[in-house]
């Protein structure tokens, strides 16, 4: 078959699976119900990265989780498979008031849950209020702060949920009132945390509702099963409003974090698609980039170091600046990633729409040493033991190699020894959220094409802040930008906010802007289109042939 043709001479890739991989496949691809028999073959098999943290769309925050829940649960809008722009989904159409403050969404009249009951506007209002309730612990609750009184409700300053700017006018009409005009609001409506979830199921089962069988879904697929360390299987939802355009009946998503394993699965025909740059063996990047089934593209994502300001010595701005200025970004993209990434001193990628580049901290070892000495650590003397948190892949993964480079830079420039603290995906996310770290590997993929999606992250009340930093000045600048309609003045305000975040506060140390990299055979797979936010709806992916 074509996937294996022409690859035997690639270093580190074997045409047959070695013993370890073979035993992994026995568990991951062949076993069903305790290995009592074989599962029905899937139409499409995707290597999806880390094991998901959850499948509850309102609490997930990572890209592997988002891909799955986007197939199970849908919102008022969805992302277009070609452009990544929002398009009608469970809402067939809407009106916007002349002042830009009130949306009236009209739901499709044929909407039902996968179990047959109607989906109503009241279900949407309930779902959005659930996101805002502190007990839900939704990292993305701030996405709904654009609604009237939503932030006050989330913070407990307002008890009456009827005062929040979302309510059902009838079963098919949802009224949404905003604080100020929000140009990207329709994109927010396509994002998984704003999808509709079943109030009756969540009400009965609480946090365990995602375990109910059959799981009540609103998207293109239902959940056939989720076997930890094996796979997630999705089955076509025959009651989905757009079922006629769903391309596959059965889809398997494999939780693989080893780049070598992912490549071997693909070459041996055990996987059709492999997402993500970190699932390409680093030492093979140059050899694979020119092949017709290895695809690169630009998209909006940033890789950076995050500092925990609640822990000494990173409560000192001078220390944070020193660590950031010791990073040689060019060296990392040339020595480690080598996939078209662009070294970046800013958080927001330069290709983001309506963006004016901010002024970040440049690589400056001499100034880093001066600031470090000024903070009381000349040549690293007296600096306490600290660690760098990262999500663990396999030995030699890109994240590990970046961590080793950073470790060497901080040693060479600042004279400090930073230990590495790898953790599996779910534990890594939880550790970062509870601020149980000193500094850590971080990344952010745009939820929509606007600077706001990166800069809103560090608002004081954002669940995705994860630094312990709260700053009234920054909050005010961001709110002023969000309330500004004219694009040029708005971009200038965002530039002010980002410059403050990077130069004065040094809350993070940017390293590079992402370049997309995935692999699939275009003679066998269609429906995957490069777009700025790296959105590839599974329902739109078509298998041409085996």
N, C-alpha and C positions, 0 to 999 in steps of 0.2 A: 504494500500500500504506500501511497505517496508520502505519508508522514514520516516513514522510516527511510525514505530514499535519500541518499546523498549525505547521510549523517555519520556513517560508521567511523570516520576519522576524527570526529570531534573529540578533543581531549576530555577525559572525565565522564564521557557518556558511553554506556555499554549498550550494544544492540539487544541484549537479553537482560532481564532483571536479575540482580544479584540476590543472594539469599535473604538479606534483610528486607529488601523491597518486596520480594516474593511473599514473605510471611506477612508483611503489611497488607498486601493485596488480598490475601486470603481473608483477613479480617474485614478489610474495607470494601471489597468489591464482590465477594462471593457469598459471604455469610448472610443469612436471613433468619430471624427468629431463633437466635442461638445456634446458627450454622446448621439448622435442620434441613435446609434446602436452598435452592437458588431463587433469587428474586426475578421478577419479570424484567427483561432488559430495558434500560432507559433509552429514550430517543436522543438525549443529549446529556453529556457528562462534563461538568465544569469543575476545575480545581479552583476553589474559592478562597484559599488562604486559611486564616486561623479559625478554630472552632468558635462559633458565635457566642457572644456574651449572653444573649437572650434572643427570643423572637417576638418580644413585646415591642411593637413599633414605637411606643411612647417613651421607652427608657433606653433603647439602643443608641450607641454613639459611634460605633466603628463601621468601616466600609464593608467588611464581610457580612455583618449583621444586616446592614441596610439593603444589600442586594437581595437577600432572602425575603425580608419583610416587605420590600417593595413589590414582590411577586404575590404575596399573600394578602396584603392590605392596601387599599387605594384611597386617595383623597379626592377633593373636589377637582383637582387638576392632576396631570401626570406629566413626566418629562418626555418630550418627543424623542424618538429613538435616533433620529438623524442629527438634530440641532441641539438637543438638551434644553430647548425652550419649553415653557409650560403650554399645555394644550388641554382642552376639555376632557374630563374623565367622568367621575360620578356626577359632576355637574355638567349638564349639556350646554348651558350658557349662563350669562350673568349680565347685570347692569352695574355701572358705577355712577354715583351721583356727581353732578357738576363740580362740587368742591373736592372730589377725590376721597371722601371720608367714609362713604357707605357703599358696600358691595351687597347686591341682592343676587344670591346664587339659586339657580333652578335645577333641582336634581332630575335626573332621567326618571321617567315614570315606570320603567321596567326593572328597577334595581331590586335585587334580593341578595341576602346572605347566601353563602354556599349551601346552607341547610334549608333554604326556601323561604324564610321570613323576609318581609320587606325591609329595606334600608331606608330610614327616614331622616329628615332634617334634624329631628330631635336627637337621633343617634349621634350626629355630628356635633351638636351643641354640647351633649354630654361628654363626648370624647375630648373635645378641646378643653372643657373645664377640668377634666381628669388630668390633663397635662399640667394645668396650672396649680393643682392642689399639691401642697408640699409633701404629702404622704406618698405621692407617686414617685417622687425623687427623679423627675425627668430632667436630664441634663439640658435638654433643648426647650425648657419652659420659656426661656427668654424670647423664642421665636414668636410667641403670642403676646409679648408685651406691646406690640403695635396695636393691639385691640384696646379700646377704651376701658379703663379701670382694671385691666388684666394684671399689671404689675402690682398694683395695690392689693388685689385679691390674693395673688401668689405670696406676697409678703405678710399677709395677715392684717393689713391695714384697713381692709374692707371685707366684711363677712357676707354680704349679700351677693350671691353669685348671679342673681338676676340683673345686677348693675353692670356686669361684664358685657362687653360689646359683641356678644354672639347669642342669637336666639332663633328658634324655629318659628316662622310665621304660620306654617302648616306643614304637613308631612313632606312636601316637596320644595319648600322655600326656606332658605336660610339667610338671615340678615346679619351682616358683619359690619360693625362700626369701628373705625380706626381713630387713633389719637391724632394722626397727621397723614397726609398723602404718602403712600408707600409704594414706590414704583415697582418693587420686586415682590409684592404680596402674592401674586398668582404663582410665583415660583415657590414661595413658602408653602402654599397649599398643596404642592406636589411632593413635599418632603415627608418621609415616613412618619415623624412624630405627629403630623397633622392629619394622618389617615384616620378613617373611622374604625372604631373597635366596637364589639358587641356589648352594650351596656348590661344586658341580662346575664351574660356569661361572666363578665368581670365582676358584677355585683355578687354573684353566687360564690365564685371561686377566688376572688381577690388576686393576690400576686401569682397564684398557681393557675390562672385561667388559661394560660397558653398551653397547659398540659391536657386540657379537655379533649375528648375524642367523640365524634369528629370535631376538629377545631373549626369554629365558625369564622369564615374569611370573607373578604369583600373584593379581593383582587383576582388576577387571572388564574391563580392556582390555589389548590388546597394542600394541606400538609399531610402527606401519606405517612411519613414517620421521620423522626429525628433520632438517630443513633449516635450517641457521643463517641467521638474518635472513629466514626465509620462514615456516615454521610447523612445528608438531609435529602429526602425524596419529595418532590413536588408533583402533584397530579393536576391535570387541566380541570379548572372549575367550570363545569358545564352551564352554571347559572350566571356566569360573569357576563356583564352587558356587552362586552366586545369579544365574546368567545370565538366568534367566526374568524377573528384575526389572530388568535393564539396559535403559535406555530408547532408546538410539541405537546404530546400527551403526558409524557413522563420526563422529568428532569432530575438528575442527581447532582448534588453539590458536595464536593469532597473537602474535608478540613485538612489540607496539606500545607505545611509551612516549610518543608524542605524543598529547596529549589531543585536539587538533583532528583529527588523523588518525583516532583511535578514534571520535569522534563522527560524522565524515563516513562512515566505513565502516558504522556503524550506520544512519544516516539513508538511505543508499543501498542498504540491504538486503544489504550484504556481510558483516555480522556480526550475530549474534543476541543476544549478551550482552556487556556490557562491565563487567568487575569494577573496583572500586577508585575511591576518591575522586580520586586524582591523575590519572585519565583523564577527568575532567570539566574542560573549559576553565574556568579560574578566573573569567574575566569573565562566564561564562554561568551560574554556580552559582545565583544568585538567580532567573534566568529559568526554569531547568530544575527546580528543587526541587518545584514544585507540579504537575508533569505526571504522569499516571498510569503512564507507563513509566519514570519516574525514582524510585528507591526509596531511602529513608533508613531507618536503623535504628541502634540502640545496639549496640555490641559492645566487647569488651575489648581495647583497644590503646592504646599510649602513644607520643607523639612527644617526643623529648628530645635534648639535646646531650650527647655523651659526651666526656670529657676523657682524654687520654693522660698518665697520671701518671709515665711514664718519661721524659718530655721536659720540660725547663725551658721556661717558668716554671710549667707546670701540675703540677709536683711540689709546689708550694706550695698548701696548702689555702686560704689567703687569696685567692690569685688565682682559684682555681676558684669560691669563694664570690662573689667580686666579679663574675665573668662571669655566674654564675647569677642573682644579684640584680639585674643590669642588664636582664634580660629582662622586657619588658612583655608578658605572655601574653595579656591581654585585647586589646591592640592587634593581635596576630597573628591571633587568631580572628575579630576584627571586620573587619580590613582585608584579610586574605589568604585564609584558608580558607573562612569564611562558609558552612559546611555543617553546622552544628550541633555542632561540636567544643566541648568544655568546657575552659577554661583550667585547668591543673592544676599545683599545686606538689608533687605526689607522683607516684611512678612507677606505683603500682598504681591502676587506675581505681576510682572510688568505688563502682561497681555490682558489683564483684567479690564473689563469695560468701564469707561468713565473714571479712569484712575489717573491721578497725578503722582508720580513717584515721590516718596518721602526720602528723607536723608537719614540713613542708618549709620551704624558704627562700622568703620572699615578695619581690615586686618592691620594692626599696628602693634607689633610686639614691644617696641620701646615704650609707648604710652601705656600699654597693659602692665608692664613691669613698674612704671612710675605710679600708677593708680594702686597697684597691689601693695607697694611699699607704703604709700600714703595711708592705706587702710590698716597698716600695722603688720604686714607680712612681707618684709623685704626678702627677696630670693626664696619665698615660700616658707621662711622660718616662722614657727609658731602656728602654722595653718592646721586646723583640725582635720581628722580623717573624714572624708566625704565619699559618697558613692554616686555613680551615674546609673539611673534606672533605665532599662531598655526592655523591649519585648523580645523574648528569646526565640530565635529560629534555630537552625542547625548550625553547627560549627562552621565558620567561614561565611555566614550569611552577610548580606550587604549591611544590615543594621549593626551587626557585630564588628564588621570591618571599619565602619564609620566610627563606632565607639572606640576602637583601638587607636585610630588616627587621632581622635580628640584627646584621648588619654595621653598620647605621646606629645601633642601640642601643648597641653597644659603642663606637662612635666618639663618640656624643653623651655617654654617661655616663662612660666610662673614658678617653676621649681616645686610643684606639688604632685602628689601621687593620688590620683582619683581611682578608686576601685570600681569595677563593673558589677552591676547587679541585675542579671537577666532574669526575667519572669515570663511564664506563659501568658498568652494574650489576656484572658479574663482577669487574672491576678494583677497583671500590669495595669490594666485600666482601673481596677479597684484601688490599687496602691496609689496611683496618681490622683484619683478623686478624693481619697482620704488624706492627701498631703503627707503621705508616709515616704518621703524621698527628699534628697538634697537638690539634685538637678537631674533632668531626664530627657530622653529621646522623645521628640514630639513631632507630629505632622498634622496638617489640616488640608482637607480637600474641600474645595468650594461647594457649598450647598446650592448656590446660584451665582450668576456672573455679575458680581458687584463687589466693591471693596468692603461693603458692610459685612459680608459673610465671614471675613477674616477679622475685622476690627471689633465687631460686636462680641466676639469671644471673650474679651478681657474686661467687659463691663463688670462692675462689682457684684451684681446679682446673677451673673451668667453661670449656669452649671458646668459650662465647658471651660471656665477660667482656669481652675486647677492649679493656681499658684499661691492662693491666699492673699493676693493683692487686691485692695479696694482703694479707689481713688476718685474722689468727687469731681476733680477737675477733668479727668479723662471721661467720666460718665457724662459730664455736661457737654463736652465737645462732641461726643458721639451722638447725643440726643439732638444737639443743634444741627448736625449733619443730616440726621434722619428726618428732621422736620423741614429741611430745605429742599424745595422742588427743583430749582434751576440747577442744571448739571454742573456747570463750571464752578459756581460758588460752593456747591456741595462737595465736589472733588477737592477743592482747596481746604475745606474744613476737615475732610478725612485725612488729607496730607498733614495738617497740623496735629491731628490725633496720633497718627502713626509715628511722626517724628518725635513727639513727646514720649510715646511708648518705647521707642527704640533708643533714642539718644539721651534723654533726660532720666528715664526710669530704668532702661535696659532690663526690662522684664524677661526678655527672651534673647537668644542668640541665633539669628537666622543663618542658615547654611546654604540651601539651594532651593530653586523652584523645580518642581517635578517635570519629567518627561514621561509620557505614557509608553508602556511597552507590554504587549500581550501577544499570545501566539495561538493561531488556529489556521487551518488550511482553507483558503478562500475558494477552493474548488469544491469543498464539502460544506462549508458554513457560510451563510449570508445573514444580513440583518444587523451586523455590528458596524457602527459608524463612528469615527473619531469626532468628539465634540468637546467643548471647553470644560465641561464639568464631569467628564468621564462617566456618563450615564448610558448604560446599555441594557435596556429592559429585556429580561429573559423571554418574555412572551413574544418579542419581535424577532428573536433569533431563529433562523430557519435552517434546518438540515437539508442540504441538497442531495447528498448521497453518502453512503458508507464506503 
